[in-house]
């Protein structure tokens, strides 16, 4: 996780915003596909939500309004 955070901090704000949009779209797709699915999809949703939260935290630290 620490390695992932370091990589995110090295990206520009524009790159993080693009990544954020992509992850939010992915999260919507995962939620729609998980009706009745097993634990694998649940873990993917949790990991995607955490990655979104990390990106939002970094953007807020930089003063970017999302």
PQR file of N, CA, C, O and H, with PARSE charges and radii, in Angstrom:
ATOM      1  N   UNK A   1       0.818  -1.182   0.000 -0.4000 1.5000
ATOM      2  CA  UNK A   1       0.000   0.000   0.000 -0.0000 2.0000
ATOM      3  C   UNK A   1       0.867   1.254   0.000  0.5500 1.7000
ATOM      4  O   UNK A   1       0.536   2.227  -0.677 -0.5500 1.4000
ATOM      5  N   UNK A   2       1.954   1.249   0.733 -0.4000 1.5000
ATOM      6  CA  UNK A   2       2.819   2.421   0.804 -0.0000 2.0000
ATOM      7  C   UNK A   2       3.378   2.737  -0.577  0.5500 1.7000
ATOM      8  O   UNK A   2       3.481   3.902  -0.962 -0.5500 1.4000
ATOM      9  H   UNK A   2       2.223   0.458   1.283  0.4000 1.0000
ATOM     10  N   UNK A   3       3.734   1.707  -1.309 -0.4000 1.5000
ATOM     11  CA  UNK A   3       4.264   1.899  -2.651 -0.0000 2.0000
ATOM     12  C   UNK A   3       3.209   2.540  -3.544  0.5500 1.7000
ATOM     13  O   UNK A   3       3.519   3.427  -4.340 -0.5500 1.4000
ATOM     14  H   UNK A   3       3.651   0.761  -0.997  0.4000 1.0000
ATOM     15  N   UNK A   4       1.970   2.095  -3.413 -0.4000 1.5000
ATOM     16  CA  UNK A   4       0.880   2.643  -4.214 -0.0000 2.0000
ATOM     17  C   UNK A   4       0.666   4.123  -3.903  0.5500 1.7000
ATOM     18  O   UNK A   4       0.449   4.918  -4.817 -0.5500 1.4000
ATOM     19  H   UNK A   4       1.718   1.375  -2.766  0.4000 1.0000
ATOM     20  N   UNK A   5       0.724   4.499  -2.635 -0.4000 1.5000
ATOM     21  CA  UNK A   5       0.523   5.888  -2.236 -0.0000 2.0000
ATOM     22  C   UNK A   5       1.651   6.752  -2.778  0.5500 1.7000
ATOM     23  O   UNK A   5       1.405   7.863  -3.246 -0.5500 1.4000
ATOM     24  H   UNK A   5       0.900   3.852  -1.892  0.4000 1.0000
ATOM     25  N   UNK A   6       2.876   6.262  -2.723 -0.4000 1.5000
ATOM     26  CA  UNK A   6       4.008   7.021  -3.266 -0.0000 2.0000
ATOM     27  C   UNK A   6       3.838   7.255  -4.762  0.5500 1.7000
ATOM     28  O   UNK A   6       4.117   8.344  -5.265 -0.5500 1.4000
ATOM     29  H   UNK A   6       3.076   5.359  -2.343  0.4000 1.0000
ATOM     30  N   UNK A   7       3.378   6.226  -5.466 -0.4000 1.5000
ATOM     31  CA  UNK A   7       3.152   6.366  -6.908 -0.0000 2.0000
ATOM     32  C   UNK A   7       2.052   7.379  -7.189  0.5500 1.7000
ATOM     33  O   UNK A   7       2.159   8.166  -8.130 -0.5500 1.4000
ATOM     34  H   UNK A   7       3.151   5.342  -5.058  0.4000 1.0000
ATOM     35  N   UNK A   8       0.997   7.366  -6.383 -0.4000 1.5000
ATOM     36  CA  UNK A   8      -0.092   8.322  -6.576 -0.0000 2.0000
ATOM     37  C   UNK A   8       0.383   9.747  -6.304  0.5500 1.7000
ATOM     38  O   UNK A   8      -0.010  10.671  -7.015 -0.5500 1.4000
ATOM     39  H   UNK A   8       0.909   6.726  -5.619  0.4000 1.0000
ATOM     40  N   UNK A   9       1.207   9.934  -5.307 -0.4000 1.5000
ATOM     41  CA  UNK A   9       1.697  11.272  -4.970 -0.0000 2.0000
ATOM     42  C   UNK A   9       2.607  11.841  -6.051  0.5500 1.7000
ATOM     43  O   UNK A   9       2.734  13.059  -6.173 -0.5500 1.4000
ATOM     44  H   UNK A   9       1.527   9.183  -4.729  0.4000 1.0000
ATOM     45  N   UNK A  10       3.236  10.980  -6.831 -0.4000 1.5000
ATOM     46  CA  UNK A  10       4.122  11.443  -7.896 -0.0000 2.0000
ATOM     47  C   UNK A  10       3.350  11.901  -9.130  0.5500 1.7000
ATOM     48  O   UNK A  10       3.907  12.596  -9.980 -0.5500 1.4000
ATOM     49  H   UNK A  10       3.133   9.990  -6.732  0.4000 1.0000
ATOM     50  N   UNK A  11       2.091  11.526  -9.240 -0.4000 1.5000
ATOM     51  CA  UNK A  11       1.290  11.905 -10.400 -0.0000 2.0000
ATOM     52  C   UNK A  11       0.804  13.342 -10.266  0.5500 1.7000
ATOM     53  O   UNK A  11       0.676  13.869  -9.161 -0.5500 1.4000
ATOM     54  H   UNK A  11       1.638  10.961  -8.550  0.4000 1.0000
ATOM     55  N   UNK A  12       0.537  13.961 -11.402 -0.4000 1.5000
ATOM     56  CA  UNK A  12       0.007  15.321 -11.387 -0.0000 2.0000
ATOM     57  C   UNK A  12      -1.475  15.279 -10.996  0.5500 1.7000
ATOM     58  O   UNK A  12      -2.106  14.222 -11.001 -0.5500 1.4000
ATOM     59  H   UNK A  12       0.641  13.533 -12.299  0.4000 1.0000
ATOM     60  N   UNK A  13      -2.003  16.435 -10.666 -0.4000 1.5000
ATOM     61  CA  UNK A  13      -3.405  16.517 -10.268 -0.0000 2.0000
ATOM     62  C   UNK A  13      -4.325  16.109 -11.418  0.5500 1.7000
ATOM     63  O   UNK A  13      -5.354  15.472 -11.194 -0.5500 1.4000
ATOM     64  H   UNK A  13      -1.491  17.294 -10.662  0.4000 1.0000
ATOM     65  N   UNK A  14      -3.960  16.471 -12.635 -0.4000 1.5000
ATOM     66  CA  UNK A  14      -4.781  16.103 -13.797 -0.0000 2.0000
ATOM     67  C   UNK A  14      -4.814  14.593 -13.987  0.5500 1.7000
ATOM     68  O   UNK A  14      -5.858  14.022 -14.301 -0.5500 1.4000
ATOM     69  H   UNK A  14      -3.124  16.988 -12.817  0.4000 1.0000
ATOM     70  N   UNK A  15      -3.672  13.953 -13.797 -0.4000 1.5000
ATOM     71  CA  UNK A  15      -3.619  12.496 -13.915 -0.0000 2.0000
ATOM     72  C   UNK A  15      -4.466  11.838 -12.826  0.5500 1.7000
ATOM     73  O   UNK A  15      -5.145  10.842 -13.074 -0.5500 1.4000
ATOM     74  H   UNK A  15      -2.823  14.417 -13.542  0.4000 1.0000
ATOM     75  N   UNK A  16      -4.419  12.398 -11.633 -0.4000 1.5000
ATOM     76  CA  UNK A  16      -5.221  11.843 -10.545 -0.0000 2.0000
ATOM     77  C   UNK A  16      -6.709  12.019 -10.803  0.5500 1.7000
ATOM     78  O   UNK A  16      -7.501  11.131 -10.490 -0.5500 1.4000
ATOM     79  H   UNK A  16      -3.868  13.207 -11.432  0.4000 1.0000
ATOM     80  N   UNK A  17      -7.097  13.155 -11.370 -0.4000 1.5000
ATOM     81  CA  UNK A  17      -8.506  13.367 -11.702 -0.0000 2.0000
ATOM     82  C   UNK A  17      -8.978  12.388 -12.771  0.5500 1.7000
ATOM     83  O   UNK A  17     -10.099  11.884 -12.704 -0.5500 1.4000
ATOM     84  H   UNK A  17      -6.453  13.877 -11.624  0.4000 1.0000
ATOM     85  N   UNK A  18      -8.122  12.120 -13.757 -0.4000 1.5000
ATOM     86  CA  UNK A  18      -8.467  11.131 -14.783 -0.0000 2.0000
ATOM     87  C   UNK A  18      -8.612   9.744 -14.176  0.5500 1.7000
ATOM     88  O   UNK A  18      -9.543   9.007 -14.502 -0.5500 1.4000
ATOM     89  H   UNK A  18      -7.212  12.530 -13.812  0.4000 1.0000
ATOM     90  N   UNK A  19      -7.684   9.394 -13.288 -0.4000 1.5000
ATOM     91  CA  UNK A  19      -7.742   8.099 -12.604 -0.0000 2.0000
ATOM     92  C   UNK A  19      -9.003   8.000 -11.745  0.5500 1.7000
ATOM     93  O   UNK A  19      -9.632   6.944 -11.672 -0.5500 1.4000
ATOM     94  H   UNK A  19      -6.928   9.993 -13.023  0.4000 1.0000
ATOM     95  N   UNK A  20      -9.364   9.099 -11.103 -0.4000 1.5000
ATOM     96  CA  UNK A  20     -10.553   9.135 -10.262 -0.0000 2.0000
ATOM     97  C   UNK A  20     -11.811   8.885 -11.091  0.5500 1.7000
ATOM     98  O   UNK A  20     -12.681   8.118 -10.679 -0.5500 1.4000
ATOM     99  H   UNK A  20      -8.853   9.957 -11.162  0.4000 1.0000
ATOM    100  N   UNK A  21     -11.912   9.518 -12.244 -0.4000 1.5000
ATOM    101  CA  UNK A  21     -13.062   9.296 -13.122 -0.0000 2.0000
ATOM    102  C   UNK A  21     -13.141   7.843 -13.581  0.5500 1.7000
ATOM    103  O   UNK A  21     -14.219   7.250 -13.621 -0.5500 1.4000
ATOM    104  H   UNK A  21     -11.205  10.141 -12.579  0.4000 1.0000
ATOM    105  N   UNK A  22     -11.986   7.280 -13.927 -0.4000 1.5000
ATOM    106  CA  UNK A  22     -11.948   5.892 -14.386 -0.0000 2.0000
ATOM    107  C   UNK A  22     -12.380   4.943 -13.271  0.5500 1.7000
ATOM    108  O   UNK A  22     -13.147   4.010 -13.507 -0.5500 1.4000
ATOM    109  H   UNK A  22     -11.110   7.762 -13.895  0.4000 1.0000
ATOM    110  N   UNK A  23     -11.888   5.182 -12.067 -0.4000 1.5000
ATOM    111  CA  UNK A  23     -12.224   4.306 -10.943 -0.0000 2.0000
ATOM    112  C   UNK A  23     -13.692   4.418 -10.558  0.5500 1.7000
ATOM    113  O   UNK A  23     -14.315   3.419 -10.199 -0.5500 1.4000
ATOM    114  H   UNK A  23     -11.264   5.940 -11.876  0.4000 1.0000
ATOM    115  N   UNK A  24     -14.247   5.617 -10.628 -0.4000 1.5000
ATOM    116  CA  UNK A  24     -15.669   5.773 -10.317 -0.0000 2.0000
ATOM    117  C   UNK A  24     -16.531   5.028 -11.332  0.5500 1.7000
ATOM    118  O   UNK A  24     -17.535   4.419 -10.964 -0.5500 1.4000
ATOM    119  H   UNK A  24     -13.740   6.428 -10.920  0.4000 1.0000
ATOM    120  N   UNK A  25     -16.147   5.073 -12.602 -0.4000 1.5000
ATOM    121  CA  UNK A  25     -16.883   4.322 -13.621 -0.0000 2.0000
ATOM    122  C   UNK A  25     -16.762   2.819 -13.378  0.5500 1.7000
ATOM    123  O   UNK A  25     -17.733   2.072 -13.507 -0.5500 1.4000
ATOM    124  H   UNK A  25     -15.331   5.568 -12.901  0.4000 1.0000
ATOM    125  N   UNK A  26     -15.564   2.399 -13.028 -0.4000 1.5000
ATOM    126  CA  UNK A  26     -15.341   0.981 -12.735 -0.0000 2.0000
ATOM    127  C   UNK A  26     -16.169   0.536 -11.537  0.5500 1.7000
ATOM    128  O   UNK A  26     -16.714  -0.568 -11.535 -0.5500 1.4000
ATOM    129  H   UNK A  26     -14.776   3.005 -12.923  0.4000 1.0000
ATOM    130  N   UNK A  27     -16.264   1.383 -10.522 -0.4000 1.5000
ATOM    131  CA  UNK A  27     -17.042   1.056  -9.330 -0.0000 2.0000
ATOM    132  C   UNK A  27     -18.521   0.880  -9.669  0.5500 1.7000
ATOM    133  O   UNK A  27     -19.175  -0.025  -9.152 -0.5500 1.4000
ATOM    134  H   UNK A  27     -15.821   2.280 -10.524  0.4000 1.0000
ATOM    135  N   UNK A  28     -19.037   1.730 -10.521 -0.4000 1.5000
ATOM    136  CA  UNK A  28     -20.435   1.607 -10.949 -0.0000 2.0000
ATOM    137  C   UNK A  28     -20.655   0.275 -11.648  0.5500 1.7000
ATOM    138  O   UNK A  28     -21.646  -0.408 -11.390 -0.5500 1.4000
ATOM    139  H   UNK A  28     -18.505   2.466 -10.941  0.4000 1.0000
ATOM    140  N   UNK A  29     -19.737  -0.097 -12.531 -0.4000 1.5000
ATOM    141  CA  UNK A  29     -19.861  -1.380 -13.230 -0.0000 2.0000
ATOM    142  C   UNK A  29     -19.774  -2.553 -12.262  0.5500 1.7000
ATOM    143  O   UNK A  29     -20.531  -3.516 -12.379 -0.5500 1.4000
ATOM    144  H   UNK A  29     -18.932   0.458 -12.741  0.4000 1.0000
ATOM    145  N   UNK A  30     -18.852  -2.473 -11.307 -0.4000 1.5000
ATOM    146  CA  UNK A  30     -18.716  -3.565 -10.335 -0.0000 2.0000
ATOM    147  C   UNK A  30     -19.971  -3.718  -9.496  0.5500 1.7000
ATOM    148  O   UNK A  30     -20.404  -4.838  -9.225 -0.5500 1.4000
ATOM    149  H   UNK A  30     -18.236  -1.691 -11.212  0.4000 1.0000
ATOM    150  N   UNK A  31     -20.557  -2.609  -9.085 -0.4000 1.5000
ATOM    151  CA  UNK A  31     -21.770  -2.683  -8.270 -0.0000 2.0000
ATOM    152  C   UNK A  31     -22.929  -3.293  -9.048  0.5500 1.7000
ATOM    153  O   UNK A  31     -23.743  -4.029  -8.490 -0.5500 1.4000
ATOM    154  H   UNK A  31     -20.205  -1.699  -9.305  0.4000 1.0000
ATOM    155  N   UNK A  32     -22.998  -2.986 -10.332 -0.4000 1.5000
ATOM    156  CA  UNK A  32     -24.102  -3.527 -11.125 -0.0000 2.0000
ATOM    157  C   UNK A  32     -23.921  -5.019 -11.393  0.5500 1.7000
ATOM    158  O   UNK A  32     -24.902  -5.738 -11.585 -0.5500 1.4000
ATOM    159  H   UNK A  32     -22.337  -2.388 -10.785  0.4000 1.0000
ATOM    160  N   UNK A  33     -22.682  -5.485 -11.407 -0.4000 1.5000
ATOM    161  CA  UNK A  33     -22.410  -6.889 -11.701 -0.0000 2.0000
ATOM    162  C   UNK A  33     -22.415  -7.776 -10.464  0.5500 1.7000
ATOM    163  O   UNK A  33     -22.381  -8.999 -10.598 -0.5500 1.4000
ATOM    164  H   UNK A  33     -21.885  -4.901 -11.251  0.4000 1.0000
ATOM    165  N   UNK A  34     -22.455  -7.207  -9.276 -0.4000 1.5000
ATOM    166  CA  UNK A  34     -22.296  -8.014  -8.064 -0.0000 2.0000
ATOM    167  C   UNK A  34     -23.589  -8.558  -7.504  0.5500 1.7000
ATOM    168  O   UNK A  34     -23.563  -9.248  -6.484 -0.5500 1.4000
ATOM    169  H   UNK A  34     -22.483  -6.214  -9.168  0.4000 1.0000
ATOM    170  N   UNK A  35     -24.693  -8.284  -8.114 -0.4000 1.5000
ATOM    171  CA  UNK A  35     -25.945  -8.818  -7.562 -0.0000 2.0000
ATOM    172  C   UNK A  35     -25.888 -10.344  -7.615  0.5500 1.7000
ATOM    173  O   UNK A  35     -25.988 -10.944  -8.686 -0.5500 1.4000
ATOM    174  H   UNK A  35     -24.714  -7.724  -8.942  0.4000 1.0000
ATOM    175  N   UNK A  36     -25.729 -10.957  -6.454 -0.4000 1.5000
ATOM    176  CA  UNK A  36     -25.663 -12.415  -6.353 -0.0000 2.0000
ATOM    177  C   UNK A  36     -24.285 -12.989  -6.577  0.5500 1.7000
ATOM    178  O   UNK A  36     -24.131 -14.210  -6.600 -0.5500 1.4000
ATOM    179  H   UNK A  36     -25.648 -10.470  -5.584  0.4000 1.0000
ATOM    180  N   UNK A  37     -23.271 -12.146  -6.743 -0.4000 1.5000
ATOM    181  CA  UNK A  37     -21.917 -12.653  -6.993 -0.0000 2.0000
ATOM    182  C   UNK A  37     -21.233 -13.014  -5.682  0.5500 1.7000
ATOM    183  O   UNK A  37     -21.729 -12.708  -4.598 -0.5500 1.4000
ATOM    184  H   UNK A  37     -23.396 -11.155  -6.724  0.4000 1.0000
ATOM    185  N   UNK A  38     -20.099 -13.663  -5.802 -0.4000 1.5000
ATOM    186  CA  UNK A  38     -19.378 -14.133  -4.622 -0.0000 2.0000
ATOM    187  C   UNK A  38     -18.482 -13.079  -4.002  0.5500 1.7000
ATOM    188  O   UNK A  38     -18.600 -11.889  -4.293 -0.5500 1.4000
ATOM    189  H   UNK A  38     -19.696 -13.912  -6.683  0.4000 1.0000
ATOM    190  N   UNK A  39     -17.590 -13.533  -3.149 -0.4000 1.5000
ATOM    191  CA  UNK A  39     -16.716 -12.653  -2.391 -0.0000 2.0000
ATOM    192  C   UNK A  39     -15.688 -11.937  -3.264  0.5500 1.7000
ATOM    193  O   UNK A  39     -15.198 -10.873  -2.884 -0.5500 1.4000
ATOM    194  H   UNK A  39     -17.494 -14.500  -2.913  0.4000 1.0000
ATOM    195  N   UNK A  40     -15.355 -12.494  -4.415 -0.4000 1.5000
ATOM    196  CA  UNK A  40     -14.352 -11.873  -5.272 -0.0000 2.0000
ATOM    197  C   UNK A  40     -14.781 -10.472  -5.685  0.5500 1.7000
ATOM    198  O   UNK A  40     -13.981  -9.538  -5.631 -0.5500 1.4000
ATOM    199  H   UNK A  40     -15.753 -13.358  -4.724  0.4000 1.0000
ATOM    200  N   UNK A  41     -16.017 -10.321  -6.091 -0.4000 1.5000
ATOM    201  CA  UNK A  41     -16.517  -9.018  -6.511 -0.0000 2.0000
ATOM    202  C   UNK A  41     -16.581  -8.052  -5.338  0.5500 1.7000
ATOM    203  O   UNK A  41     -16.322  -6.859  -5.489 -0.5500 1.4000
ATOM    204  H   UNK A  41     -16.667 -11.079  -6.135  0.4000 1.0000
ATOM    205  N   UNK A  42     -16.926  -8.574  -4.174 -0.4000 1.5000
ATOM    206  CA  UNK A  42     -16.997  -7.734  -2.985 -0.0000 2.0000
ATOM    207  C   UNK A  42     -15.627  -7.162  -2.658  0.5500 1.7000
ATOM    208  O   UNK A  42     -15.515  -5.992  -2.290 -0.5500 1.4000
ATOM    209  H   UNK A  42     -17.136  -9.544  -4.051  0.4000 1.0000
ATOM    210  N   UNK A  43     -14.599  -7.962  -2.785 -0.4000 1.5000
ATOM    211  CA  UNK A  43     -13.238  -7.493  -2.517 -0.0000 2.0000
ATOM    212  C   UNK A  43     -12.821  -6.448  -3.537  0.5500 1.7000
ATOM    213  O   UNK A  43     -12.158  -5.472  -3.184 -0.5500 1.4000
ATOM    214  H   UNK A  43     -14.690  -8.912  -3.083  0.4000 1.0000
ATOM    215  N   UNK A  44     -13.194  -6.635  -4.784 -0.4000 1.5000
ATOM    216  CA  UNK A  44     -12.862  -5.648  -5.811 -0.0000 2.0000
ATOM    217  C   UNK A  44     -13.537  -4.314  -5.531  0.5500 1.7000
ATOM    218  O   UNK A  44     -12.934  -3.257  -5.715 -0.5500 1.4000
ATOM    219  H   UNK A  44     -13.732  -7.428  -5.070  0.4000 1.0000
ATOM    220  N   UNK A  45     -14.769  -4.362  -5.091 -0.4000 1.5000
ATOM    221  CA  UNK A  45     -15.481  -3.122  -4.762 -0.0000 2.0000
ATOM    222  C   UNK A  45     -14.782  -2.416  -3.611  0.5500 1.7000
ATOM    223  O   UNK A  45     -14.571  -1.204  -3.662 -0.5500 1.4000
ATOM    224  H   UNK A  45     -15.259  -5.221  -4.941  0.4000 1.0000
ATOM    225  N   UNK A  46     -14.422  -3.163  -2.577 -0.4000 1.5000
ATOM    226  CA  UNK A  46     -13.762  -2.575  -1.411 -0.0000 2.0000
ATOM    227  C   UNK A  46     -12.424  -1.948  -1.803  0.5500 1.7000
ATOM    228  O   UNK A  46     -12.113  -0.835  -1.378 -0.5500 1.4000
ATOM    229  H   UNK A  46     -14.593  -4.147  -2.536  0.4000 1.0000
ATOM    230  N   UNK A  47     -11.637  -2.650  -2.606 -0.4000 1.5000
ATOM    231  CA  UNK A  47     -10.335  -2.133  -3.033 -0.0000 2.0000
ATOM    232  C   UNK A  47     -10.478  -0.891  -3.908  0.5500 1.7000
ATOM    233  O   UNK A  47      -9.685   0.043  -3.801 -0.5500 1.4000
ATOM    234  H   UNK A  47     -11.889  -3.554  -2.951  0.4000 1.0000
ATOM    235  N   UNK A  48     -11.480  -0.884  -4.765 -0.4000 1.5000
ATOM    236  CA  UNK A  48     -11.714   0.274  -5.627 -0.0000 2.0000
ATOM    237  C   UNK A  48     -12.126   1.484  -4.796  0.5500 1.7000
ATOM    238  O   UNK A  48     -11.659   2.596  -5.043 -0.5500 1.4000
ATOM    239  H   UNK A  48     -12.125  -1.643  -4.852  0.4000 1.0000
ATOM    240  N   UNK A  49     -12.986   1.276  -3.827 -0.4000 1.5000
ATOM    241  CA  UNK A  49     -13.411   2.377  -2.958 -0.0000 2.0000
ATOM    242  C   UNK A  49     -12.241   2.949  -2.163  0.5500 1.7000
ATOM    243  O   UNK A  49     -12.152   4.162  -1.975 -0.5500 1.4000
ATOM    244  H   UNK A  49     -13.366   0.373  -3.627  0.4000 1.0000
ATOM    245  N   UNK A  50     -11.351   2.086  -1.700 -0.4000 1.5000
ATOM    246  CA  UNK A  50     -10.194   2.554  -0.950 -0.0000 2.0000
ATOM    247  C   UNK A  50      -9.239   3.339  -1.841  0.5500 1.7000
ATOM    248  O   UNK A  50      -8.666   4.343  -1.417 -0.5500 1.4000
ATOM    249  H   UNK A  50     -11.424   1.100  -1.853  0.4000 1.0000
ATOM    250  N   UNK A  51      -9.072   2.883  -3.066 -0.4000 1.5000
ATOM    251  CA  UNK A  51      -8.194   3.610  -3.999 -0.0000 2.0000
ATOM    252  C   UNK A  51      -8.773   4.989  -4.317  0.5500 1.7000
ATOM    253  O   UNK A  51      -8.037   5.971  -4.406 -0.5500 1.4000
ATOM    254  H   UNK A  51      -9.537   2.068  -3.411  0.4000 1.0000
ATOM    255  N   UNK A  52     -10.092   5.057  -4.487 -0.4000 1.5000
ATOM    256  CA  UNK A  52     -10.758   6.344  -4.713 -0.0000 2.0000
ATOM    257  C   UNK A  52     -10.521   7.260  -3.519  0.5500 1.7000
ATOM    258  O   UNK A  52     -10.230   8.443  -3.694 -0.5500 1.4000
ATOM    259  H   UNK A  52     -10.691   4.259  -4.415  0.4000 1.0000
ATOM    260  N   UNK A  53     -10.641   6.728  -2.315 -0.4000 1.5000
ATOM    261  CA  UNK A  53     -10.441   7.530  -1.110 -0.0000 2.0000
ATOM    262  C   UNK A  53      -9.005   8.046  -1.019  0.5500 1.7000
ATOM    263  O   UNK A  53      -8.785   9.185  -0.607 -0.5500 1.4000
ATOM    264  H   UNK A  53     -10.877   5.767  -2.172  0.4000 1.0000
ATOM    265  N   UNK A  54      -8.041   7.232  -1.394 -0.4000 1.5000
ATOM    266  CA  UNK A  54      -6.643   7.668  -1.364 -0.0000 2.0000
ATOM    267  C   UNK A  54      -6.423   8.826  -2.335  0.5500 1.7000
ATOM    268  O   UNK A  54      -5.761   9.809  -2.003 -0.5500 1.4000
ATOM    269  H   UNK A  54      -8.220   6.307  -1.729  0.4000 1.0000
ATOM    270  N   UNK A  55      -6.981   8.698  -3.525 -0.4000 1.5000
ATOM    271  CA  UNK A  55      -6.821   9.751  -4.521 -0.0000 2.0000
ATOM    272  C   UNK A  55      -7.490  11.033  -4.049  0.5500 1.7000
ATOM    273  O   UNK A  55      -6.918  12.115  -4.185 -0.5500 1.4000
ATOM    274  H   UNK A  55      -7.519   7.899  -3.795  0.4000 1.0000
ATOM    275  N   UNK A  56      -8.692  10.925  -3.495 -0.4000 1.5000
ATOM    276  CA  UNK A  56      -9.381  12.111  -2.991 -0.0000 2.0000
ATOM    277  C   UNK A  56      -8.591  12.782  -1.872  0.5500 1.7000
ATOM    278  O   UNK A  56      -8.546  14.010  -1.798 -0.5500 1.4000
ATOM    279  H   UNK A  56      -9.156  10.046  -3.385  0.4000 1.0000
ATOM    280  N   UNK A  57      -7.969  11.990  -1.003 -0.4000 1.5000
ATOM    281  CA  UNK A  57      -7.170  12.545   0.079 -0.0000 2.0000
ATOM    282  C   UNK A  57      -5.990  13.340  -0.469  0.5500 1.7000
ATOM    283  O   UNK A  57      -5.710  14.445  -0.003 -0.5500 1.4000
ATOM    284  H   UNK A  57      -8.005  10.992  -1.064  0.4000 1.0000
ATOM    285  N   UNK A  58      -5.308  12.785  -1.445 -0.4000 1.5000
ATOM    286  CA  UNK A  58      -4.158  13.470  -2.034 -0.0000 2.0000
ATOM    287  C   UNK A  58      -4.598  14.759  -2.722  0.5500 1.7000
ATOM    288  O   UNK A  58      -3.937  15.790  -2.596 -0.5500 1.4000
ATOM    289  H   UNK A  58      -5.535  11.888  -1.824  0.4000 1.0000
ATOM    290  N   UNK A  59      -5.709  14.703  -3.446 -0.4000 1.5000
ATOM    291  CA  UNK A  59      -6.199  15.898  -4.127 -0.0000 2.0000
ATOM    292  C   UNK A  59      -6.600  16.979  -3.133  0.5500 1.7000
ATOM    293  O   UNK A  59      -6.339  18.160  -3.361 -0.5500 1.4000
ATOM    294  H   UNK A  59      -6.247  13.866  -3.548  0.4000 1.0000
ATOM    295  N   UNK A  60      -7.226  16.588  -2.043 -0.4000 1.5000
ATOM    296  CA  UNK A  60      -7.614  17.572  -1.025 -0.0000 2.0000
ATOM    297  C   UNK A  60      -6.394  18.184  -0.348  0.5500 1.7000
ATOM    298  O   UNK A  60      -6.399  19.369  -0.018 -0.5500 1.4000
ATOM    299  H   UNK A  60      -7.439  15.629  -1.858  0.4000 1.0000
ATOM    300  N   UNK A  61      -5.357  17.391  -0.140 -0.4000 1.5000
ATOM    301  CA  UNK A  61      -4.111  17.920   0.429 -0.0000 2.0000
ATOM    302  C   UNK A  61      -3.500  18.974  -0.486  0.5500 1.7000
ATOM    303  O   UNK A  61      -2.894  19.937  -0.016 -0.5500 1.4000
ATOM    304  H   UNK A  61      -5.353  16.428  -0.408  0.4000 1.0000
ATOM    305  N   UNK A  62      -3.662  18.791  -1.788 -0.4000 1.5000
ATOM    306  CA  UNK A  62      -3.127  19.738  -2.767 -0.0000 2.0000
ATOM    307  C   UNK A  62      -4.034  20.949  -2.954  0.5500 1.7000
ATOM    308  O   UNK A  62      -3.649  21.918  -3.607 -0.5500 1.4000
ATOM    309  H   UNK A  62      -4.154  18.009  -2.169  0.4000 1.0000
ATOM    310  N   UNK A  63      -5.215  20.899  -2.394 -0.4000 1.5000
ATOM    311  CA  UNK A  63      -6.133  22.015  -2.501 -0.0000 2.0000
ATOM    312  C   UNK A  63      -6.981  22.002  -3.755  0.5500 1.7000
ATOM    313  O   UNK A  63      -7.528  23.034  -4.145 -0.5500 1.4000
ATOM    314  H   UNK A  63      -5.528  20.112  -1.863  0.4000 1.0000
ATOM    315  N   UNK A  64      -7.097  20.842  -4.395 -0.4000 1.5000
ATOM    316  CA  UNK A  64      -7.907  20.708  -5.604 -0.0000 2.0000
ATOM    317  C   UNK A  64      -9.333  20.398  -5.183  0.5500 1.7000
ATOM    318  O   UNK A  64      -9.570  19.446  -4.440 -0.5500 1.4000
ATOM    319  H   UNK A  64      -6.653  20.004  -4.079  0.4000 1.0000
ATOM    320  N   UNK A  65     -10.276  21.191  -5.649 -0.4000 1.5000
ATOM    321  CA  UNK A  65     -11.687  20.945  -5.336 -0.0000 2.0000
ATOM    322  C   UNK A  65     -12.241  19.894  -6.289  0.5500 1.7000
ATOM    323  O   UNK A  65     -12.150  20.026  -7.509 -0.5500 1.4000
ATOM    324  H   UNK A  65     -10.083  21.965  -6.253  0.4000 1.0000
ATOM    325  N   UNK A  66     -12.812  18.859  -5.710 -0.4000 1.5000
ATOM    326  CA  UNK A  66     -13.372  17.770  -6.524 -0.0000 2.0000
ATOM    327  C   UNK A  66     -14.865  17.774  -6.406  0.5500 1.7000
ATOM    328  O   UNK A  66     -15.535  16.938  -7.012 -0.5500 1.4000
ATOM    329  H   UNK A  66     -12.886  18.751  -4.718  0.4000 1.0000
TER
END
